Structures are given as structure tokens and as C-alpha cells.
Amino acid sequence: MTRKCFLRLIKIIFTVIAVIPALVPNAAYAQNLTVSQAALVRDIENNLIAPCCWNQPISEHPSEISDLMRSEVREMIAEGKSRDAILDYYVARYGERILAAPRARGINLLAYAAPFAALILGVGGLFLLREKRRVPAPAALASAVAPVPPTRNENFYNDIIEKELRELDD
């Protein structure tokens, strides 16, 4: 097979792969939902956690309860219920745990505010550390410039070390 034929074959394969999703009917469109309603369905399905194991959104979870919840969400959207009304229905039924992200109310507000507070404190701490390291203290400068005279004990030990070094040389 020549290179030209191989490249044509690859183009055909990628074109078929790109067209297949458009040919497969979407479940949201199967119920004659508009584009905005289908987007709302996806949003709600991604924000509800499957109550059977509590580890995946219902949009991805392959269980009977997730299938049932997906169909209920589509029916509620078709009836004209709002996003908040649908989420409130499931919160009343299963509790706050059903939501993928906690609502920004009460103690849950801490989950949204804490990262920003930590960021602000961290940046402030870095600025303070930078300022502290930039300007040395005057006493530290004076001690670095003027040598400290040795104390009596240091002279004593220096004499002992020199004496032992002289003995080793002999």
C-alpha cells in the first residue's frame, strides 16, 4: 500500500469516527427537548451523585437508580421545572449528599471561601518574609563587620590545640 493510499484510508477512518456521534440519537433529543433543555439536563445529571454508591454522577453511573433518575430529570425538564427546583427535589429526597458540589450556604460556604483565604494569607506571608529578608537588622550588620574578640575559654582551647599540633609535628 502506498503512502498516499494509506493517508486516504486514515482520513476516511477519522471522518467516520467524527460523524458517528452525530448519527447516534441522544436520549435528551429523543424526548424532543430543545438545545437549551438538553444542556440543562446534562448540567443537572452532572450535579447529582448516584445514591447507590455515592461516587459518580448519574450521567456516568451505570445503575438502575441512575437510569431512573436520568429519566425523571428529563421528565421534569420537559414539564418546565427549573434547575433549582429539580435539585431541591432530590436534596429533599436524599439529603445534601446527593449534590456533587455543596451549595454555598452555611458551613458549606467555607469550602468556597477557604481556598481564597489561604491564597491571600500565603501571598501576604511571602511579602512579609521577603521584606524581613531584604533589610538586615542593624545589630546583625555591626556584628558581621566587627570581629568578636575571643573569650578566655577560646584562648585556652586554642593554646591546647596549637600545643598538640606542635607535638604531632615533632
MOFENJO-V783532 format. One record per residue. N is the residue number from 1. RES is the residue in one letter. OMEGA is omega in whole degrees, 0 to 359 (NA if undefined). Layout:
n: {N,N}
res: {RES,RES}
omega: {OMEGA,OMEGA}
This chain:
n: {1,2,3,4,5,6,7,8,9,10,11,12,13,14,15,16,17,18,19,20,21,22,23,24,25,26,27,28,29,30,31,32,33,34,35,36,37,38,39,40,41,42,43,44,45,46,47,48,49,50,51,52,53,54,55,56,57,58,59,60,61,62,63,64,65,66,67,68,69,70,71,72,73,74,75,76,77,78,79,80,81,82,83,84,85,86,87,88,89,90,91,92,93,94,95,96,97,98,99,100,101,102,103,104,105,106,107,108,109,110,111,112,113,114,115,116,117,118,119,120,121,122,123,124,125,126,127,128,129,130,131,132,133,134,135,136,137,138,139,140,141,142,143,144,145,146,147,148,149,150,151,152,153,154,155,156,157,158,159,160,161,162,163,164,165,166,167,168,169,170}
res: {M,T,R,K,C,F,L,R,L,I,K,I,I,F,T,V,I,A,V,I,P,A,L,V,P,N,A,A,Y,A,Q,N,L,T,V,S,Q,A,A,L,V,R,D,I,E,N,N,L,I,A,P,C,C,W,N,Q,P,I,S,E,H,P,S,E,I,S,D,L,M,R,S,E,V,R,E,M,I,A,E,G,K,S,R,D,A,I,L,D,Y,Y,V,A,R,Y,G,E,R,I,L,A,A,P,R,A,R,G,I,N,L,L,A,Y,A,A,P,F,A,A,L,I,L,G,V,G,G,L,F,L,L,R,E,K,R,R,V,P,A,P,A,A,L,A,S,A,V,A,P,V,P,P,T,R,N,E,N,F,Y,N,D,I,I,E,K,E,L,R,E,L,D,D}
omega: {182,182,181,179,180,179,176,179,178,178,180,181,180,178,179,179,180,184,185,180,179,181,181,182,177,183,180,179,179,178,178,177,177,181,180,177,178,177,177,177,180,180,181,180,177,181,178,180,179,184,180,181,175,179,178,174,183,179,182,189,182,178,181,181,177,177,179,180,177,180,177,180,180,178,180,177,180,178,177,179,181,180,182,179,180,179,177,178,182,176,178,183,186,183,182,183,182,182,179,177,181,177,183,178,175,182,178,177,179,179,179,185,185,179,179,178,178,178,180,179,179,179,177,177,177,177,179,179,179,179,180,182,184,185,178,180,181,180,179,177,181,181,179,183,182,178,181,179,181,179,181,181,179,177,180,181,177,178,180,181,179,179,181,178,177,179,180,180,182,NA}
